Amino acid sequence: MIIGVPKEIKTGEKRVGIVPSGVSAFVTHGHKVLVEKGAGLGSGIPDEDYRSAGAKIMSSAQQIWEQADMILK
């Protein structure tokens, strides 16, 4: 399954749908995780942490919505 994590767009929202340890768990179980660039910054999580956990960093939410089977928000 392809799991997508776009940035939150609500004004003032700083949370993100998943943390890197969650990405790692999904990847370990054979899933692919797509995270929009900068999605975790409001929560203090840089893109590199997601990349290190096995996520692919995507440049836009549109790419995620087009490719993912499930969206986490």
mmCIF file as Biopython writes it, N, C-alpha, C and O atoms, coordinates in Angstrom:
data_model
#
loop_
_atom_site.group_PDB
_atom_site.id
_atom_site.type_symbol
_atom_site.label_atom_id
_atom_site.label_alt_id
_atom_site.label_comp_id
_atom_site.label_asym_id
_atom_site.label_entity_id
_atom_site.label_seq_id
_atom_site.pdbx_PDB_ins_code
_atom_site.Cartn_x
_atom_site.Cartn_y
_atom_site.Cartn_z
_atom_site.occupancy
_atom_site.B_iso_or_equiv
_atom_site.auth_seq_id
_atom_site.auth_asym_id
_atom_site.pdbx_PDB_model_num
ATOM 1   N N  . MET A ? 1  ? 0.843  -1.172 0.000  1.0 0.0 1  A 1 
ATOM 2   C CA . MET A ? 1  ? 0.000  0.000  0.000  1.0 0.0 1  A 1 
ATOM 3   C C  . MET A ? 1  ? 0.889  1.236  0.000  1.0 0.0 1  A 1 
ATOM 4   O O  . MET A ? 1  ? 1.957  1.250  0.613  1.0 0.0 1  A 1 
ATOM 5   N N  . ILE A ? 2  ? 0.435  2.267  -0.693 1.0 0.0 2  A 1 
ATOM 6   C CA . ILE A ? 2  ? 1.142  3.545  -0.699 1.0 0.0 2  A 1 
ATOM 7   C C  . ILE A ? 2  ? 0.398  4.492  0.242  1.0 0.0 2  A 1 
ATOM 8   O O  . ILE A ? 2  ? -0.784 4.780  0.053  1.0 0.0 2  A 1 
ATOM 9   N N  . ILE A ? 3  ? 1.110  4.963  1.248  1.0 0.0 3  A 1 
ATOM 10  C CA . ILE A ? 3  ? 0.548  5.840  2.270  1.0 0.0 3  A 1 
ATOM 11  C C  . ILE A ? 3  ? 1.086  7.251  2.045  1.0 0.0 3  A 1 
ATOM 12  O O  . ILE A ? 3  ? 2.297  7.447  1.938  1.0 0.0 3  A 1 
ATOM 13  N N  . GLY A ? 4  ? 0.190  8.228  1.972  1.0 0.0 4  A 1 
ATOM 14  C CA . GLY A ? 4  ? 0.591  9.603  1.720  1.0 0.0 4  A 1 
ATOM 15  C C  . GLY A ? 4  ? 0.367  10.502 2.918  1.0 0.0 4  A 1 
ATOM 16  O O  . GLY A ? 4  ? -0.619 10.368 3.643  1.0 0.0 4  A 1 
ATOM 17  N N  . VAL A ? 5  ? 1.305  11.426 3.115  1.0 0.0 5  A 1 
ATOM 18  C CA . VAL A ? 5  ? 1.226  12.371 4.235  1.0 0.0 5  A 1 
ATOM 19  C C  . VAL A ? 5  ? 1.452  13.783 3.689  1.0 0.0 5  A 1 
ATOM 20  O O  . VAL A ? 5  ? 2.592  14.235 3.583  1.0 0.0 5  A 1 
ATOM 21  N N  . PRO A ? 6  ? 0.359  14.479 3.342  1.0 0.0 6  A 1 
ATOM 22  C CA . PRO A ? 6  ? 0.516  15.870 2.898  1.0 0.0 6  A 1 
ATOM 23  C C  . PRO A ? 6  ? 0.654  16.804 4.097  1.0 0.0 6  A 1 
ATOM 24  O O  . PRO A ? 6  ? 0.339  16.432 5.227  1.0 0.0 6  A 1 
ATOM 25  N N  . LYS A ? 7  ? 1.127  18.018 3.837  1.0 0.0 7  A 1 
ATOM 26  C CA . LYS A ? 7  ? 1.194  19.039 4.887  1.0 0.0 7  A 1 
ATOM 27  C C  . LYS A ? 7  ? -0.214 19.403 5.315  1.0 0.0 7  A 1 
ATOM 28  O O  . LYS A ? 7  ? -1.147 19.374 4.513  1.0 0.0 7  A 1 
ATOM 29  N N  . GLU A ? 8  ? -0.359 19.743 6.572  1.0 0.0 8  A 1 
ATOM 30  C CA . GLU A ? 8  ? -1.635 20.275 7.045  1.0 0.0 8  A 1 
ATOM 31  C C  . GLU A ? 8  ? -1.785 21.691 6.495  1.0 0.0 8  A 1 
ATOM 32  O O  . GLU A ? 8  ? -0.808 22.439 6.435  1.0 0.0 8  A 1 
ATOM 33  N N  . ILE A ? 9  ? -2.994 22.061 6.097  1.0 0.0 9  A 1 
ATOM 34  C CA . ILE A ? 9  ? -3.186 23.378 5.486  1.0 0.0 9  A 1 
ATOM 35  C C  . ILE A ? 9  ? -4.058 24.316 6.318  1.0 0.0 9  A 1 
ATOM 36  O O  . ILE A ? 9  ? -4.218 25.485 5.966  1.0 0.0 9  A 1 
ATOM 37  N N  . LYS A ? 10 ? -4.615 23.822 7.402  1.0 0.0 10 A 1 
ATOM 38  C CA . LYS A ? 10 ? -5.440 24.671 8.262  1.0 0.0 10 A 1 
ATOM 39  C C  . LYS A ? 10 ? -4.552 25.723 8.939  1.0 0.0 10 A 1 
ATOM 40  O O  . LYS A ? 10 ? -3.463 25.402 9.414  1.0 0.0 10 A 1 
ATOM 41  N N  . THR A ? 11 ? -5.005 26.941 8.983  1.0 0.0 11 A 1 
ATOM 42  C CA . THR A ? 11 ? -4.257 28.033 9.597  1.0 0.0 11 A 1 
ATOM 43  C C  . THR A ? 11 ? -3.901 27.692 11.039 1.0 0.0 11 A 1 
ATOM 44  O O  . THR A ? 11 ? -4.767 27.319 11.831 1.0 0.0 11 A 1 
ATOM 45  N N  . GLY A ? 12 ? -2.625 27.822 11.370 1.0 0.0 12 A 1 
ATOM 46  C CA . GLY A ? 12 ? -2.158 27.584 12.731 1.0 0.0 12 A 1 
ATOM 47  C C  . GLY A ? 12 ? -1.907 26.127 13.076 1.0 0.0 12 A 1 
ATOM 48  O O  . GLY A ? 12 ? -1.419 25.829 14.166 1.0 0.0 12 A 1 
ATOM 49  N N  . GLU A ? 13 ? -2.229 25.218 12.174 1.0 0.0 13 A 1 
ATOM 50  C CA . GLU A ? 13 ? -2.039 23.783 12.450 1.0 0.0 13 A 1 
ATOM 51  C C  . GLU A ? 13 ? -0.571 23.419 12.271 1.0 0.0 13 A 1 
ATOM 52  O O  . GLU A ? 13 ? -0.004 23.625 11.199 1.0 0.0 13 A 1 
ATOM 53  N N  . LYS A ? 14 ? 0.036  22.885 13.307 1.0 0.0 14 A 1 
ATOM 54  C CA . LYS A ? 14 ? 1.451  22.533 13.262 1.0 0.0 14 A 1 
ATOM 55  C C  . LYS A ? 14 ? 1.701  21.033 13.350 1.0 0.0 14 A 1 
ATOM 56  O O  . LYS A ? 14 ? 2.838  20.578 13.218 1.0 0.0 14 A 1 
ATOM 57  N N  . ARG A ? 15 ? 0.635  20.265 13.572 1.0 0.0 15 A 1 
ATOM 58  C CA . ARG A ? 15 ? 0.808  18.817 13.688 1.0 0.0 15 A 1 
ATOM 59  C C  . ARG A ? 15 ? 1.017  18.178 12.315 1.0 0.0 15 A 1 
ATOM 60  O O  . ARG A ? 15 ? 0.745  18.778 11.276 1.0 0.0 15 A 1 
ATOM 61  N N  . VAL A ? 16 ? 1.504  16.957 12.351 1.0 0.0 16 A 1 
ATOM 62  C CA . VAL A ? 16 ? 1.715  16.183 11.135 1.0 0.0 16 A 1 
ATOM 63  C C  . VAL A ? 16 ? 1.080  14.809 11.353 1.0 0.0 16 A 1 
ATOM 64  O O  . VAL A ? 16 ? 0.981  14.344 12.489 1.0 0.0 16 A 1 
ATOM 65  N N  . GLY A ? 17 ? 0.650  14.161 10.271 1.0 0.0 17 A 1 
ATOM 66  C CA . GLY A ? 17 ? -0.111 12.923 10.368 1.0 0.0 17 A 1 
ATOM 67  C C  . GLY A ? 17 ? 0.660  11.716 10.871 1.0 0.0 17 A 1 
ATOM 68  O O  . GLY A ? 17 ? 0.054  10.739 11.310 1.0 0.0 17 A 1 
ATOM 69  N N  . ILE A ? 18 ? 1.986  11.765 10.815 1.0 0.0 18 A 1 
ATOM 70  C CA . ILE A ? 18 ? 2.796  10.621 11.261 1.0 0.0 18 A 1 
ATOM 71  C C  . ILE A ? 18 ? 4.192  11.112 11.621 1.0 0.0 18 A 1 
ATOM 72  O O  . ILE A ? 18 ? 4.686  12.086 11.051 1.0 0.0 18 A 1 
ATOM 73  N N  . VAL A ? 19 ? 4.817  10.436 12.563 1.0 0.0 19 A 1 
ATOM 74  C CA . VAL A ? 19 ? 6.202  10.742 12.943 1.0 0.0 19 A 1 
ATOM 75  C C  . VAL A ? 19 ? 7.117  9.707  12.276 1.0 0.0 19 A 1 
ATOM 76  O O  . VAL A ? 19 ? 6.640  8.674  11.806 1.0 0.0 19 A 1 
ATOM 77  N N  . PRO A ? 20 ? 8.415  9.974  12.231 1.0 0.0 20 A 1 
ATOM 78  C CA . PRO A ? 20 ? 9.325  9.051  11.552 1.0 0.0 20 A 1 
ATOM 79  C C  . PRO A ? 20 ? 9.265  7.602  12.047 1.0 0.0 20 A 1 
ATOM 80  O O  . PRO A ? 20 ? 9.424  6.681  11.246 1.0 0.0 20 A 1 
ATOM 81  N N  . SER A ? 21 ? 9.045  7.381  13.321 1.0 0.0 21 A 1 
ATOM 82  C CA . SER A ? 21 ? 8.973  5.993  13.801 1.0 0.0 21 A 1 
ATOM 83  C C  . SER A ? 21 ? 7.774  5.268  13.196 1.0 0.0 21 A 1 
ATOM 84  O O  . SER A ? 21 ? 7.840  4.064  12.951 1.0 0.0 21 A 1 
ATOM 85  N N  . GLY A ? 22 ? 6.688  5.982  12.955 1.0 0.0 22 A 1 
ATOM 86  C CA . GLY A ? 22 ? 5.527  5.392  12.293 1.0 0.0 22 A 1 
ATOM 87  C C  . GLY A ? 22 ? 5.828  5.062  10.843 1.0 0.0 22 A 1 
ATOM 88  O O  . GLY A ? 22 ? 5.401  4.026  10.334 1.0 0.0 22 A 1 
ATOM 89  N N  . VAL A ? 23 ? 6.565  5.944  10.178 1.0 0.0 23 A 1 
ATOM 90  C CA . VAL A ? 23 ? 6.993  5.682  8.802  1.0 0.0 23 A 1 
ATOM 91  C C  . VAL A ? 23 ? 7.817  4.405  8.764  1.0 0.0 23 A 1 
ATOM 92  O O  . VAL A ? 23 ? 7.595  3.534  7.922  1.0 0.0 23 A 1 
ATOM 93  N N  . SER A ? 24 ? 8.762  4.302  9.676  1.0 0.0 24 A 1 
ATOM 94  C CA . SER A ? 24 ? 9.625  3.120  9.742  1.0 0.0 24 A 1 
ATOM 95  C C  . SER A ? 24 ? 8.808  1.837  9.918  1.0 0.0 24 A 1 
ATOM 96  O O  . SER A ? 24 ? 9.095  0.823  9.282  1.0 0.0 24 A 1 
ATOM 97  N N  . ALA A ? 25 ? 7.796  1.885  10.775 1.0 0.0 25 A 1 
ATOM 98  C CA . ALA A ? 25 ? 6.947  0.704  11.000 1.0 0.0 25 A 1 
ATOM 99  C C  . ALA A ? 25 ? 6.210  0.315  9.724  1.0 0.0 25 A 1 
ATOM 100 O O  . ALA A ? 25 ? 6.145  -0.866 9.386  1.0 0.0 25 A 1 
ATOM 101 N N  . PHE A ? 26 ? 5.656  1.289  9.014  1.0 0.0 26 A 1 
ATOM 102 C CA . PHE A ? 26 ? 4.970  0.982  7.763  1.0 0.0 26 A 1 
ATOM 103 C C  . PHE A ? 26 ? 5.931  0.399  6.730  1.0 0.0 26 A 1 
ATOM 104 O O  . PHE A ? 26 ? 5.617  -0.587 6.064  1.0 0.0 26 A 1 
ATOM 105 N N  . VAL A ? 27 ? 7.104  1.019  6.605  1.0 0.0 27 A 1 
ATOM 106 C CA . VAL A ? 27 ? 8.090  0.553  5.627  1.0 0.0 27 A 1 
ATOM 107 C C  . VAL A ? 27 ? 8.552  -0.865 5.963  1.0 0.0 27 A 1 
ATOM 108 O O  . VAL A ? 27 ? 8.714  -1.694 5.068  1.0 0.0 27 A 1 
ATOM 109 N N  . THR A ? 28 ? 8.761  -1.142 7.234  1.0 0.0 28 A 1 
ATOM 110 C CA . THR A ? 28 ? 9.168  -2.479 7.681  1.0 0.0 28 A 1 
ATOM 111 C C  . THR A ? 28 ? 8.145  -3.538 7.278  1.0 0.0 28 A 1 
ATOM 112 O O  . THR A ? 28 ? 8.500  -4.687 7.015  1.0 0.0 28 A 1 
ATOM 113 N N  . HIS A ? 29 ? 6.880  -3.142 7.232  1.0 0.0 29 A 1 
ATOM 114 C CA . HIS A ? 29 ? 5.818  -4.077 6.862  1.0 0.0 29 A 1 
ATOM 115 C C  . HIS A ? 29 ? 5.507  -4.053 5.365  1.0 0.0 29 A 1 
ATOM 116 O O  . HIS A ? 29 ? 4.473  -4.562 4.931  1.0 0.0 29 A 1 
ATOM 117 N N  . GLY A ? 30 ? 6.408  -3.458 4.583  1.0 0.0 30 A 1 
ATOM 118 C CA . GLY A ? 30 ? 6.296  -3.527 3.128  1.0 0.0 30 A 1 
ATOM 119 C C  . GLY A ? 30 ? 5.510  -2.422 2.448  1.0 0.0 30 A 1 
ATOM 120 O O  . GLY A ? 30 ? 5.229  -2.510 1.253  1.0 0.0 30 A 1 
ATOM 121 N N  . HIS A ? 31 ? 5.151  -1.383 3.189  1.0 0.0 31 A 1 
ATOM 122 C CA . HIS A ? 31 ? 4.405  -0.282 2.592  1.0 0.0 31 A 1 
ATOM 123 C C  . HIS A ? 31 ? 5.356  0.813  2.117  1.0 0.0 31 A 1 
ATOM 124 O O  . HIS A ? 31 ? 6.494  0.905  2.576  1.0 0.0 31 A 1 
ATOM 125 N N  . LYS A ? 32 ? 4.879  1.629  1.205  1.0 0.0 32 A 1 
ATOM 126 C CA . LYS A ? 32 ? 5.626  2.782  0.716  1.0 0.0 32 A 1 
ATOM 127 C C  . LYS A ? 32 ? 4.989  4.021  1.331  1.0 0.0 32 A 1 
ATOM 128 O O  . LYS A ? 32 ? 3.763  4.135  1.359  1.0 0.0 32 A 1 
ATOM 129 N N  . VAL A ? 33 ? 5.805  4.950  1.824  1.0 0.0 33 A 1 
ATOM 130 C CA . VAL A ? 33 ? 5.284  6.163  2.458  1.0 0.0 33 A 1 
ATOM 131 C C  . VAL A ? 33 ? 5.800  7.385  1.708  1.0 0.0 33 A 1 
ATOM 132 O O  . VAL A ? 33 ? 7.003  7.542  1.496  1.0 0.0 33 A 1 
ATOM 133 N N  . LEU A ? 34 ? 4.867  8.245  1.311  1.0 0.0 34 A 1 
ATOM 134 C CA . LEU A ? 34 ? 5.181  9.496  0.628  1.0 0.0 34 A 1 
ATOM 135 C C  . LEU A ? 34 ? 4.858  10.644 1.577  1.0 0.0 34 A 1 
ATOM 136 O O  . LEU A ? 34 ? 3.736  10.743 2.075  1.0 0.0 34 A 1 
ATOM 137 N N  . VAL A ? 35 ? 5.831  11.507 1.826  1.0 0.0 35 A 1 
ATOM 138 C CA . VAL A ? 35 ? 5.635  12.645 2.734  1.0 0.0 35 A 1 
ATOM 139 C C  . VAL A ? 35 ? 5.908  13.924 1.953  1.0 0.0 35 A 1 
ATOM 140 O O  . VAL A ? 35 ? 6.934  14.047 1.283  1.0 0.0 35 A 1 
ATOM 141 N N  . GLU A ? 36 ? 4.975  14.881 2.044  1.0 0.0 36 A 1 
ATOM 142 C CA . GLU A ? 36 ? 5.180  16.148 1.356  1.0 0.0 36 A 1 
ATOM 143 C C  . GLU A ? 36 ? 6.331  16.917 2.003  1.0 0.0 36 A 1 
ATOM 144 O O  . GLU A ? 36 ? 6.470  16.939 3.226  1.0 0.0 36 A 1 
ATOM 145 N N  . LYS A ? 37 ? 7.141  17.538 1.172  1.0 0.0 37 A 1 
ATOM 146 C CA . LYS A ? 37 ? 8.268  18.335 1.640  1.0 0.0 37 A 1 
ATOM 147 C C  . LYS A ? 37 ? 7.801  19.347 2.679  1.0 0.0 37 A 1 
ATOM 148 O O  . LYS A ? 37 ? 6.874  20.117 2.429  1.0 0.0 37 A 1 
ATOM 149 N N  . GLY A ? 38 ? 8.437  19.345 3.830  1.0 0.0 38 A 1 
ATOM 150 C CA . GLY A ? 38 ? 8.135  20.298 4.892  1.0 0.0 38 A 1 
ATOM 151 C C  . GLY A ? 38 ? 6.939  19.937 5.757  1.0 0.0 38 A 1 
ATOM 152 O O  . GLY A ? 38 ? 6.541  20.731 6.609  1.0 0.0 38 A 1 
ATOM 153 N N  . ALA A ? 39 ? 6.360  18.767 5.562  1.0 0.0 39 A 1 
ATOM 154 C CA . ALA A ? 39 ? 5.143  18.393 6.312  1.0 0.0 39 A 1 
ATOM 155 C C  . ALA A ? 39 ? 5.370  18.361 7.819  1.0 0.0 39 A 1 
ATOM 156 O O  . ALA A ? 39 ? 4.447  18.657 8.577  1.0 0.0 39 A 1 
ATOM 157 N N  . GLY A ? 40 ? 6.556  18.014 8.269  1.0 0.0 40 A 1 
ATOM 158 C CA . GLY A ? 40 ? 6.805  17.891 9.701  1.0 0.0 40 A 1 
ATOM 159 C C  . GLY A ? 40 ? 7.466  19.087 10.350 1.0 0.0 40 A 1 
ATOM 160 O O  . GLY A ? 40 ? 7.703  19.081 11.558 1.0 0.0 40 A 1 
ATOM 161 N N  . LEU A ? 41 ? 7.765  20.103 9.579  1.0 0.0 41 A 1 
ATOM 162 C CA . LEU A ? 41 ? 8.522  21.227 10.128 1.0 0.0 41 A 1 
ATOM 163 C C  . LEU A ? 41 ? 7.819  21.921 11.291 1.0 0.0 41 A 1 
ATOM 164 O O  . LEU A ? 41 ? 8.480  22.341 12.241 1.0 0.0 41 A 1 
ATOM 165 N N  . GLY A ? 42 ? 6.503  22.049 11.237 1.0 0.0 42 A 1 
ATOM 166 C CA . GLY A ? 42 ? 5.767  22.685 12.325 1.0 0.0 42 A 1 
ATOM 167 C C  . GLY A ? 42 ? 5.865  21.915 13.629 1.0 0.0 42 A 1 
ATOM 168 O O  . GLY A ? 42 ? 5.679  22.476 14.709 1.0 0.0 42 A 1 
ATOM 169 N N  . SER A ? 43 ? 6.157  20.631 13.523 1.0 0.0 43 A 1 
ATOM 170 C CA . SER A ? 43 ? 6.320  19.778 14.704 1.0 0.0 43 A 1 
ATOM 171 C C  . SER A ? 43 ? 7.789  19.536 15.026 1.0 0.0 43 A 1 
ATOM 172 O O  . SER A ? 43 ? 8.118  18.714 15.882 1.0 0.0 43 A 1 
ATOM 173 N N  . GLY A ? 44 ? 8.664  20.255 14.337 1.0 0.0 44 A 1 
ATOM 174 C CA . GLY A ? 44 ? 10.093 20.126 14.593 1.0 0.0 44 A 1 
ATOM 175 C C  . GLY A ? 44 ? 10.730 18.887 13.977 1.0 0.0 44 A 1 
ATOM 176 O O  . GLY A ? 44 ? 11.784 18.440 14.429 1.0 0.0 44 A 1 
ATOM 177 N N  . ILE A ? 45 ? 10.094 18.331 12.944 1.0 0.0 45 A 1 
ATOM 178 C CA . ILE A ? 45 ? 10.616 17.124 12.306 1.0 0.0 45 A 1 
ATOM 179 C C  . ILE A ? 45 ? 11.078 17.476 10.888 1.0 0.0 45 A 1 
ATOM 180 O O  . ILE A ? 45 ? 10.249 17.765 10.025 1.0 0.0 45 A 1 
ATOM 181 N N  . PRO A ? 46 ? 12.384 17.455 10.641 1.0 0.0 46 A 1 
ATOM 182 C CA . PRO A ? 46 ? 12.892 17.789 9.308  1.0 0.0 46 A 1 
ATOM 183 C C  . PRO A ? 46 ? 12.661 16.643 8.307  1.0 0.0 46 A 1 
ATOM 184 O O  . PRO A ? 46 ? 12.500 15.483 8.686  1.0 0.0 46 A 1 
ATOM 185 N N  . ASP A ? 47 ? 12.650 17.004 7.037  1.0 0.0 47 A 1 
ATOM 186 C CA . ASP A ? 47 ? 12.462 16.018 5.972  1.0 0.0 47 A 1 
ATOM 187 C C  . ASP A ? 47 ? 13.467 14.871 6.065  1.0 0.0 47 A 1 
ATOM 188 O O  . ASP A ? 47 ? 13.127 13.723 5.782  1.0 0.0 47 A 1 
ATOM 189 N N  . GLU A ? 48 ? 14.686 15.175 6.456  1.0 0.0 48 A 1 
ATOM 190 C CA . GLU A ? 48 ? 15.727 14.146 6.523  1.0 0.0 48 A 1 
ATOM 191 C C  . GLU A ? 48 ? 15.358 13.031 7.496  1.0 0.0 48 A 1 
ATOM 192 O O  . GLU A ? 48 ? 15.708 11.874 7.264  1.0 0.0 48 A 1 
ATOM 193 N N  . ASP A ? 49 ? 14.658 13.359 8.577  1.0 0.0 49 A 1 
ATOM 194 C CA . ASP A ? 49 ? 14.234 12.320 9.529  1.0 0.0 49 A 1 
ATOM 195 C C  . ASP A ? 49 ? 13.250 11.355 8.868  1.0 0.0 49 A 1 
ATOM 196 O O  . ASP A ? 49 ? 13.312 10.146 9.092  1.0 0.0 49 A 1 
ATOM 197 N N  . TYR A ? 50 ? 12.341 11.898 8.053  1.0 0.0 50 A 1 
ATOM 198 C CA . TYR A ? 50 ? 11.412 11.035 7.321  1.0 0.0 50 A 1 
ATOM 199 C C  . TYR A ? 50 ? 12.143 10.202 6.270  1.0 0.0 50 A 1 
ATOM 200 O O  . TYR A ? 50 ? 11.872 9.014  6.098  1.0 0.0 50 A 1 
ATOM 201 N N  . ARG A ? 51 ? 13.061 10.843 5.582  1.0 0.0 51 A 1 
ATOM 202 C CA . ARG A ? 51 ? 13.848 10.134 4.559  1.0 0.0 51 A 1 
ATOM 203 C C  . ARG A ? 51 ? 14.640 8.994  5.208  1.0 0.0 51 A 1 
ATOM 204 O O  . ARG A ? 51 ? 14.694 7.891  4.665  1.0 0.0 51 A 1 
ATOM 205 N N  . SER A ? 52 ? 15.244 9.253  6.350  1.0 0.0 52 A 1 
ATOM 206 C CA . SER A ? 52 ? 16.022 8.224  7.051  1.0 0.0 52 A 1 
ATOM 207 C C  . SER A ? 52 ? 15.151 7.068  7.523  1.0 0.0 52 A 1 
ATOM 208 O O  . SER A ? 52 ? 15.618 5.937  7.653  1.0 0.0 52 A 1 
ATOM 209 N N  . ALA A ? 53 ? 13.872 7.366  7.779  1.0 0.0 53 A 1 
ATOM 210 C CA . ALA A ? 53 ? 12.937 6.322  8.225  1.0 0.0 53 A 1 
ATOM 211 C C  . ALA A ? 53 ? 12.395 5.503  7.052  1.0 0.0 53 A 1 
ATOM 212 O O  . ALA A ? 53 ? 11.718 4.493  7.249  1.0 0.0 53 A 1 
ATOM 213 N N  . GLY A ? 54 ? 12.702 5.952  5.824  1.0 0.0 54 A 1 
ATOM 214 C CA . GLY A ? 54 ? 12.284 5.194  4.643  1.0 0.0 54 A 1 
ATOM 215 C C  . GLY A ? 54 ? 11.231 5.849  3.778  1.0 0.0 54 A 1 
ATOM 216 O O  . GLY A ? 54 ? 10.779 5.254  2.799  1.0 0.0 54 A 1 
ATOM 217 N N  . ALA A ? 55 ? 10.827 7.070  4.122  1.0 0.0 55 A 1 
ATOM 218 C CA . ALA A ? 55 ? 9.823  7.770  3.311  1.0 0.0 55 A 1 
ATOM 219 C C  . ALA A ? 55 ? 10.468 8.396  2.085  1.0 0.0 55 A 1 
ATOM 220 O O  . ALA A ? 55 ? 11.666 8.680  2.061  1.0 0.0 55 A 1 
ATOM 221 N N  . LYS A ? 56 ? 9.647  8.602  1.076  1.0 0.0 56 A 1 
ATOM 222 C CA . LYS A ? 56 ? 10.057 9.361  -0.092 1.0 0.0 56 A 1 
ATOM 223 C C  . LYS A ? 56 ? 9.461  10.752 0.080  1.0 0.0 56 A 1 
ATOM 224 O O  . LYS A ? 56 ? 8.261  10.889 0.318  1.0 0.0 56 A 1 
ATOM 225 N N  . ILE A ? 57 ? 10.290 11.780 -0.040 1.0 0.0 57 A 1 
ATOM 226 C CA . ILE A ? 57 ? 9.832  13.159 0.107  1.0 0.0 57 A 1 
ATOM 227 C C  . ILE A ? 57 ? 9.337  13.647 -1.254 1.0 0.0 57 A 1 
ATOM 228 O O  . ILE A ? 57 ? 10.045 13.571 -2.258 1.0 0.0 57 A 1 
ATOM 229 N N  . MET A ? 58 ? 8.112  14.145 -1.255 1.0 0.0 58 A 1 
ATOM 230 C CA . MET A ? 58 ? 7.470  14.605 -2.481 1.0 0.0 58 A 1 
ATOM 231 C C  . MET A ? 58 ? 7.381  16.124 -2.469 1.0 0.0 58 A 1 
ATOM 232 O O  . MET A ? 58 ? 7.256  16.732 -1.406 1.0 0.0 58 A 1 
ATOM 233 N N  . SER A ? 59 ? 7.445  16.742 -3.647 1.0 0.0 59 A 1 
ATOM 234 C CA . SER A ? 59 ? 7.457  18.200 -3.717 1.0 0.0 59 A 1 
ATOM 235 C C  . SER A ? 59 ? 6.089  18.848 -3.598 1.0 0.0 59 A 1 
ATOM 236 O O  . SER A ? 59 ? 6.001  20.045 -3.324 1.0 0.0 59 A 1 
ATOM 237 N N  . SER A ? 60 ? 5.009  18.079 -3.800 1.0 0.0 60 A 1 
ATOM 238 C CA . SER A ? 60 ? 3.684  18.696 -3.714 1.0 0.0 60 A 1 
ATOM 239 C C  . SER A ? 60 ? 2.638  17.737 -3.151 1.0 0.0 60 A 1 
ATOM 240 O O  . SER A ? 60 ? 2.770  16.516 -3.236 1.0 0.0 60 A 1 
ATOM 241 N N  . ALA A ? 61 ? 1.601  18.329 -2.577 1.0 0.0 61 A 1 
ATOM 242 C CA . ALA A ? 61 ? 0.482  17.533 -2.068 1.0 0.0 61 A 1 
ATOM 243 C C  . ALA A ? 61 ? -0.237 16.845 -3.224 1.0 0.0 61 A 1 
ATOM 244 O O  . ALA A ? 61 ? -0.727 15.725 -3.077 1.0 0.0 61 A 1 
ATOM 245 N N  . GLN A ? 62 ? -0.298 17.510 -4.365 1.0 0.0 62 A 1 
ATOM 246 C CA . GLN A ? 62 ? -0.979 16.925 -5.523 1.0 0.0 62 A 1 
ATOM 247 C C  . GLN A ? 62 ? -0.370 15.579 -5.902 1.0 0.0 62 A 1 
ATOM 248 O O  . GLN A ? 62 ? -1.098 14.633 -6.202 1.0 0.0 62 A 1 
ATOM 249 N N  . GLN A ? 63 ? 0.943  15.488 -5.893 1.0 0.0 63 A 1 
ATOM 250 C CA . GLN A ? 63 ? 1.611  14.212 -6.199 1.0 0.0 63 A 1 
ATOM 251 C C  . GLN A ? 63 ? 1.180  13.127 -5.220 1.0 0.0 63 A 1 
ATOM 252 O O  . GLN A ? 63 ? 0.952  11.983 -5.613 1.0 0.0 63 A 1 
ATOM 253 N N  . ILE A ? 64 ? 1.072  13.485 -3.966 1.0 0.0 64 A 1 
ATOM 254 C CA . ILE A ? 64 ? 0.676  12.522 -2.938 1.0 0.0 64 A 1 
ATOM 255 C C  . ILE A ? 64 ? -0.763 12.068 -3.156 1.0 0.0 64 A 1 
ATOM 256 O O  . ILE A ? 64 ? -1.048 10.870 -3.134 1.0 0.0 64 A 1 
ATOM 257 N N  . TRP A ? 65 ? -1.670 13.019 -3.366 1.0 0.0 65 A 1 
ATOM 258 C CA . TRP A ? 65 ? -3.082 12.677 -3.572 1.0 0.0 65 A 1 
ATOM 259 C C  . TRP A ? 65 ? -3.260 11.803 -4.810 1.0 0.0 65 A 1 
ATOM 260 O O  . TRP A ? 65 ? -4.141 10.944 -4.833 1.0 0.0 65 A 1 
ATOM 261 N N  . GLU A ? 66 ? -2.441 12.007 -5.833 1.0 0.0 66 A 1 
ATOM 262 C CA . GLU A ? 66 ? -2.545 11.215 -7.065 1.0 0.0 66 A 1 
ATOM 263 C C  . GLU A ? 66 ? -2.012 9.796  -6.902 1.0 0.0 66 A 1 
ATOM 264 O O  . GLU A ? 66 ? -2.499 8.879  -7.562 1.0 0.0 66 A 1 
ATOM 265 N N  . GLN A ? 67 ? -1.027 9.601  -6.040 1.0 0.0 67 A 1 
ATOM 266 C CA . GLN A ? 67 ? -0.341 8.321  -5.968 1.0 0.0 67 A 1 
ATOM 267 C C  . GLN A ? 67 ? -0.742 7.446  -4.777 1.0 0.0 67 A 1 
ATOM 268 O O  . GLN A ? 67 ? -0.665 6.220  -4.858 1.0 0.0 67 A 1 
ATOM 269 N N  . ALA A ? 68 ? -1.164 8.062  -3.682 1.0 0.0 68 A 1 
ATOM 270 C CA . ALA A ? 68 ? -1.402 7.306  -2.446 1.0 0.0 68 A 1 
ATOM 271 C C  . ALA A ? 68 ? -2.721 6.526  -2.471 1.0 0.0 68 A 1 
ATOM 272 O O  . ALA A ? 68 ? -3.719 6.957  -3.048 1.0 0.0 68 A 1 
ATOM 273 N N  . ASP A ? 69 ? -2.678 5.363  -1.823 1.0 0.0 69 A 1 
ATOM 274 C CA . ASP A ? 69 ? -3.884 4.555  -1.604 1.0 0.0 69 A 1 
ATOM 275 C C  . ASP A ? 69 ? -4.609 5.011  -0.345 1.0 0.0 69 A 1 
ATOM 276 O O  . ASP A ? 69 ? -5.825 4.860  -0.230 1.0 0.0 69 A 1 
ATOM 277 N N  . MET A ? 70 ? -3.854 5.572  0.601  1.0 0.0 70 A 1 
ATOM 278 C CA . MET A ? 70 ? -4.405 6.034  1.870  1.0 0.0 70 A 1 
ATOM 279 C C  . MET A ? 70 ? -3.686 7.320  2.268  1.0 0.0 70 A 1 
ATOM 280 O O  . MET A ? 70 ? -2.468 7.424  2.128  1.0 0.0 70 A 1 
ATOM 281 N N  . ILE A ? 71 ? -4.443 8.297  2.762  1.0 0.0 71 A 1 
ATOM 282 C CA . ILE A ? 71 ? -3.881 9.562  3.192  1.0 0.0 71 A 1 
ATOM 283 C C  . ILE A ? 71 ? -3.964 9.667  4.716  1.0 0.0 71 A 1 
ATOM 284 O O  . ILE A ? 71 ? -5.002 9.378  5.312  1.0 0.0 71 A 1 
ATOM 285 N N  . LEU A ? 72 ? -2.851 10.086 5.343  1.0 0.0 72 A 1 
ATOM 286 C CA . LEU A ? 72 ? -2.836 10.338 6.790  1.0 0.0 72 A 1 
ATOM 287 C C  . LEU A ? 72 ? -2.753 11.844 6.994  1.0 0.0 72 A 1 
ATOM 288 O O  . LEU A ? 72 ? -1.863 12.512 6.469  1.0 0.0 72 A 1 
ATOM 289 N N  . LYS A ? 73 ? -3.704 12.362 7.772  1.0 0.0 73 A 1 
ATOM 290 C CA . LYS A ? 73 ? -3.725 13.797 8.075  1.0 0.0 73 A 1 
ATOM 291 C C  . LYS A ? 73 ? -3.977 13.980 9.552  1.0 0.0 73 A 1 
ATOM 292 O O  . LYS A ? 73 ? -4.037 15.112 10.032 1.0 0.0 73 A 1 
#
